[in-house]
Amino acid sequence: MLDDRKASILRAVVEEYIRTAQPVGSAHVAERADLPVSSATIRNEMGALERDGYLVQPHTSAGRIPTDLGYRFFVDHLTPKGQLQPAKSQQVHAFFSSAHGELERMLADTSRLLSALTDYAAVVVGPSHELAYVRSLQLVGLGGRVALVVVILSNGTVEKRTVEMADETTDVSVSAASIHLSQALTGTVWGAPAPVAPTGDLAVDGLVSRAIASFASEPGAAGDNVFVGGASRMAVAFDAVETIRQVLGILEQQVVVVGLITDILDRGLTVSIGAEHGVPSLADCSVIVAPYVVEGERAGSIGILGPTRMDYQQALAAVAVVSKRLGRALSEGA
């Protein structure tokens, strides 16, 4: 822990560096920290903070900038719980008041909303299907030899698959297969579907088998859907072209993104800073994450990725508000 004076100086350096992206000298700290001490004392304290690993001096004649440890202390001890600015709160309210339709579209739109609120890249991880149960299921003939299977899951996901029917399949058989599938699978866990007993009607049983196989043939269907919004904002958030390239490369790798967010949440964190990720290409980034809850159960997660010098107070407020509103919207629509 730092004493009050060192904490005030660290806070002044972090806030000024977040605002300007320029190394902070003792003169700026003296103005911002409002401490009843001399500039020489502030310089000595900044030197002590550097020796303790909270600050670093990029050049001999330059001021100082925060390290990951400095940002961590700032987030854990110096960042009060903030509220979204009124205009941004209204933006969130307007979005969720009109957000309807399929889950995938809502999640994609939510990622863009979160990015617009923070000016950083936003990630929304869709609900996992493994523990979701089948809320309803319907098989619909589309004409010719094609039918459509529509499954609505408890987490709000809508799954659709086309099925090729045999020549002899009639509308009566399609209707019978739809009823049989619905009775057998409604209420069962999607990740571990219950066996469907045969009806004895060859046409119906054949269609039922093809409908079930249409899902089993796509192992990725039960995985996580990742929606990234505002990736182009990375060009503004970071100065180094190579850093931008590396971050964009990570955002394109869904498995890495999901693993990163899951690991942060599993460690009980809301904010992961710099090298804390364990992902070398994100060493200059901070990630803020939160789960969203549907019908009392954790369904998925949202997060933002930006530079370590992000506006943590507003970013934390945005992630908290959007995660709660998204969970509420999905629960109400379930």
matplotlib code that plots the C-alpha trace (Angstrom):
import matplotlib.pyplot as plt

x = [0.0, 1.0, 0.7, -1.8, 0.8, 2.3, -1.2, -2.3, 0.9, 0.3, -3.3, -2.3, 0.3, -2.1, -5.0, -2.7, -1.1, -4.6, -5.6, -2.5, -0.5, 2.6, 5.1, 4.1, 6.5, 6.5, 5.1, 1.9, 1.6, 2.0, -0.9, -3.2, -2.5, -3.0, -0.5, 0.9, 4.5, 7.3, 8.1, 11.3, 9.3, 7.0, 10.1, 11.5, 8.2, 7.9, 11.4, 10.3, 7.3, 9.6, 11.9, 8.8, 7.7, 4.6, 6.1, 8.8, 10.8, 10.9, 13.8, 16.3, 14.9, 11.3, 8.5, 7.1, 4.4, 2.5, 3.6, 1.1, 1.6, 0.7, -2.4, -3.4, -3.1, -5.0, -7.9, -8.0, -7.7, -8.0, -10.8, -14.2, -17.3, -18.5, -21.7, -22.1, -22.3, -26.0, -25.8, -24.3, -26.9, -29.6, -27.8, -28.0, -31.6, -32.6, -30.7, -32.3, -35.7, -35.7, -33.4, -35.4, -35.0, -32.7, -30.1, -27.1, -28.2, -28.7, -25.3, -23.6, -25.4, -24.5, -20.8, -21.1, -23.0, -20.3, -17.6, -19.4, -19.7, -16.0, -14.1, -12.4, -12.9, -15.8, -16.3, -19.6, -19.4, -22.7, -24.3, -22.9, -25.4, -23.9, -26.3, -29.2, -32.4, -34.7, -37.6, -39.4, -38.7, -40.5, -40.0, -41.4, -41.6, -40.2, -41.5, -39.8, -37.6, -36.4, -37.5, -36.3, -35.7, -36.1, -35.0, -35.3, -33.1, -33.5, -30.6, -32.4, -30.5, -32.4, -30.8, -31.9, -30.9, -32.2, -33.0, -33.3, -36.4, -37.0, -39.2, -42.1, -42.2, -45.6, -46.8, -48.5, -45.2, -43.5, -46.1, -45.9, -42.1, -42.3, -44.7, -42.6, -39.4, -41.0, -42.4, -39.1, -36.7, -38.5, -37.0, -33.9, -30.4, -29.2, -25.6, -26.8, -30.0, -32.3, -32.7, -35.8, -37.8, -39.0, -42.6, -42.8, -43.6, -40.6, -41.1, -41.5, -38.6, -36.4, -37.1, -36.6, -33.2, -32.1, -33.2, -31.2, -28.2, -28.3, -27.2, -24.8, -22.9, -21.9, -19.8, -19.1, -22.8, -22.7, -19.7, -19.4, -20.3, -18.0, -19.0, -16.4, -17.4, -15.2, -12.0, -11.2, -11.0, -7.7, -6.0, -6.9, -6.3, -2.7, 0.2, 2.3, 1.3, 2.8, 0.7, -2.4, -1.6, -1.1, -4.3, -6.4, -4.8, -5.9, -9.4, -9.8, -9.0, -12.3, -10.8, -8.1, -10.6, -13.0, -10.1, -8.8, -12.2, -13.0, -9.6, -10.0, -13.5, -12.3, -9.6, -12.3, -11.1, -13.0, -9.9, -6.8, -3.9, -0.9, 1.2, -1.5, -3.2, -0.3, -0.8, 2.4, 0.8, -1.6, 1.1, 0.0, -3.7, -6.2, -9.3, -12.4, -15.0, -18.3, -20.7, -24.3, -27.0, -30.1, -32.9, -30.5, -27.7, -24.5, -25.1, -22.2, -19.8, -18.9, -15.7, -13.7, -10.1, -8.1, -4.7, -3.6, -4.1, -7.8, -10.4, -11.1, -13.9, -16.1, -15.1, -16.0, -19.3, -20.1, -19.3, -21.4, -24.4, -24.4, -24.0, -26.9, -29.2, -28.2, -29.0, -32.3, -33.3, -32.5, -34.3, -37.4, -37.3, -36.7]
y = [0.0, 3.6, 6.4, 9.2, 11.5, 8.9, 7.8, 11.3, 11.8, 8.5, 9.4, 12.7, 11.1, 8.4, 10.8, 13.3, 10.6, 9.2, 12.6, 13.6, 10.5, 12.5, 11.8, 13.8, 16.1, 17.2, 20.7, 19.1, 16.9, 20.0, 21.6, 18.6, 16.9, 20.0, 18.9, 21.3, 20.3, 21.7, 20.6, 19.1, 16.9, 15.8, 15.0, 12.9, 11.1, 10.4, 8.9, 6.7, 5.6, 4.8, 2.7, 0.8, 0.0, 2.2, 4.7, 4.7, 7.4, 6.7, 9.2, 10.8, 14.3, 13.3, 13.1, 9.7, 7.4, 4.7, 1.0, -1.9, -1.9, 1.8, 1.3, -1.7, 0.4, 3.2, 0.8, -1.1, 1.8, 5.2, 4.8, 5.5, 3.8, 6.0, 6.6, 7.0, 10.5, 11.5, 11.5, 8.0, 6.8, 8.0, 6.2, 2.9, 3.4, 4.2, 1.2, -1.4, 0.2, -0.6, -3.7, -6.7, -9.6, -12.5, -13.0, -12.8, -9.4, -8.1, -9.2, -7.8, -4.5, -4.5, -4.8, -1.7, 0.2, -0.6, 0.5, 3.7, 4.4, 3.9, 4.5, 1.1, -2.3, -4.2, -7.9, -9.7, -13.5, -15.2, -17.7, -21.2, -23.8, -26.6, -26.0, -24.3, -26.3, -26.5, -24.1, -24.9, -26.8, -26.8, -28.5, -26.6, -27.7, -25.2, -26.8, -29.3, -31.6, -29.0, -28.5, -26.1, -27.0, -24.1, -24.5, -21.8, -22.3, -21.0, -18.6, -16.8, -18.4, -19.4, -22.3, -23.0, -25.9, -27.0, -30.7, -32.5, -34.8, -38.0, -37.9, -39.6, -37.2, -35.5, -32.5, -34.9, -36.6, -33.2, -32.2, -35.5, -35.3, -31.8, -32.8, -35.9, -33.9, -31.2, -33.7, -35.5, -32.7, -29.7, -29.2, -31.3, -29.9, -28.9, -30.0, -33.5, -34.2, -37.0, -40.0, -39.8, -43.0, -44.2, -43.8, -46.8, -44.6, -44.9, -41.5, -39.7, -41.5, -40.8, -37.1, -37.1, -38.7, -36.2, -33.3, -34.5, -35.2, -31.7, -30.3, -33.1, -32.6, -29.1, -29.4, -25.7, -24.9, -25.5, -23.2, -19.6, -16.8, -13.8, -10.4, -7.6, -4.0, -1.0, -2.8, 0.2, 2.3, 0.6, 2.9, 5.9, 4.2, 3.1, 5.1, 2.2, 0.5, -2.8, -2.8, -2.1, -5.0, -7.4, -6.4, -6.7, -10.1, -11.2, -9.9, -12.1, -15.2, -16.1, -19.0, -16.7, -13.9, -16.3, -17.9, -14.5, -13.2, -16.5, -16.6, -13.0, -13.8, -17.1, -15.2, -13.0, -9.9, -7.2, -5.4, -7.1, -4.8, -5.2, -8.3, -9.6, -11.2, -13.5, -12.6, -10.9, -9.1, -7.5, -6.2, -2.6, -3.3, -3.4, -5.5, -4.8, -7.6, -8.5, -11.5, -11.0, -13.0, -14.5, -15.9, -16.0, -17.9, -16.5, -16.7, -14.9, -12.0, -8.6, -6.7, -3.9, -3.8, -0.7, 0.9, 0.6, 4.4, 4.1, 6.1, 3.3, 5.1, 5.6, 2.2, 0.3, 2.2, 1.4, -2.3, -2.6, -0.8, -2.6, -6.1, -5.5, -4.1, -6.9, -9.6, -8.0, -7.7, -11.3, -12.5, -10.5, -11.9, -15.5]
z = [0.0, -0.6, 1.8, 1.0, -0.5, -2.9, -3.8, -4.7, -6.8, -8.6, -9.2, -10.7, -13.0, -14.2, -14.9, -16.7, -18.8, -19.7, -20.8, -22.8, -23.6, -22.7, -19.8, -16.7, -14.9, -11.3, -12.3, -13.7, -10.6, -8.3, -10.2, -10.2, -6.9, -4.8, -2.1, 0.5, -0.4, -2.6, -6.1, -4.8, -2.5, -5.3, -7.4, -4.6, -4.2, -7.9, -7.8, -4.9, -6.9, -9.8, -7.6, -6.3, -9.8, -10.1, -12.5, -15.2, -16.9, -20.7, -21.2, -18.9, -19.4, -19.6, -17.0, -15.9, -17.1, -15.2, -15.3, -15.2, -11.4, -11.3, -13.3, -11.2, -8.0, -9.7, -10.7, -7.4, -5.0, -6.7, -9.2, -7.6, -9.0, -11.8, -13.7, -17.4, -18.7, -19.2, -23.0, -23.0, -20.5, -22.9, -25.7, -23.8, -22.9, -26.5, -27.8, -25.5, -25.9, -29.6, -29.6, -30.8, -33.2, -33.4, -30.7, -33.1, -34.4, -30.9, -29.7, -32.8, -32.3, -28.6, -29.5, -31.7, -28.9, -26.4, -28.8, -29.5, -25.7, -25.0, -28.2, -27.8, -29.5, -27.9, -27.7, -26.9, -26.4, -27.1, -24.8, -24.8, -25.8, -23.6, -20.7, -22.6, -22.9, -25.9, -25.4, -28.6, -31.8, -35.2, -38.5, -41.5, -45.2, -47.6, -50.7, -53.0, -51.0, -48.4, -44.8, -42.1, -38.5, -36.1, -32.5, -29.8, -26.8, -23.3, -23.6, -26.4, -29.3, -32.4, -34.4, -38.0, -40.2, -43.6, -44.2, -47.4, -47.5, -49.3, -52.5, -50.7, -47.8, -47.5, -45.6, -43.2, -42.5, -42.0, -39.5, -37.7, -37.5, -36.2, -33.4, -32.5, -32.3, -30.3, -27.8, -27.5, -27.2, -25.6, -22.2, -22.8, -22.6, -26.1, -25.5, -24.5, -26.5, -25.4, -27.6, -29.8, -30.0, -33.4, -34.3, -36.6, -39.6, -41.9, -43.6, -40.3, -38.6, -41.6, -41.5, -37.7, -38.1, -40.8, -38.7, -35.7, -38.0, -39.4, -36.0, -35.1, -38.4, -37.3, -34.1, -34.1, -33.7, -30.0, -29.5, -28.5, -31.0, -30.8, -32.0, -32.3, -32.7, -33.3, -34.3, -36.5, -33.4, -32.6, -35.1, -33.0, -29.6, -30.3, -31.8, -33.0, -36.2, -35.2, -32.0, -34.0, -36.3, -33.5, -31.6, -34.8, -35.3, -31.9, -32.4, -35.4, -33.4, -31.7, -29.6, -28.2, -27.4, -25.7, -23.7, -22.7, -21.4, -19.7, -17.9, -16.7, -15.3, -13.8, -11.9, -10.3, -12.2, -13.9, -15.3, -16.7, -17.4, -19.7, -19.0, -16.7, -19.7, -20.4, -24.1, -25.3, -28.2, -25.8, -23.4, -24.2, -23.7, -20.9, -21.0, -19.0, -18.8, -17.2, -17.5, -18.4, -16.8, -18.4, -16.1, -13.2, -15.0, -16.5, -20.2, -21.8, -21.4, -22.8, -22.7, -24.2, -25.3, -25.4, -24.4, -20.8, -20.6, -21.1, -19.2, -16.6, -14.7, -17.8, -19.3, -16.2, -16.0, -19.6, -19.3, -16.1, -17.5, -20.8, -19.3, -17.0, -19.7, -22.1, -19.6, -18.7, -22.4, -23.1, -20.0, -20.9, -24.4, -23.3]

ax = plt.figure().add_subplot(projection="3d")
ax.plot(x, y, z, "-o")
ax.set_aspect("equal")
plt.show()
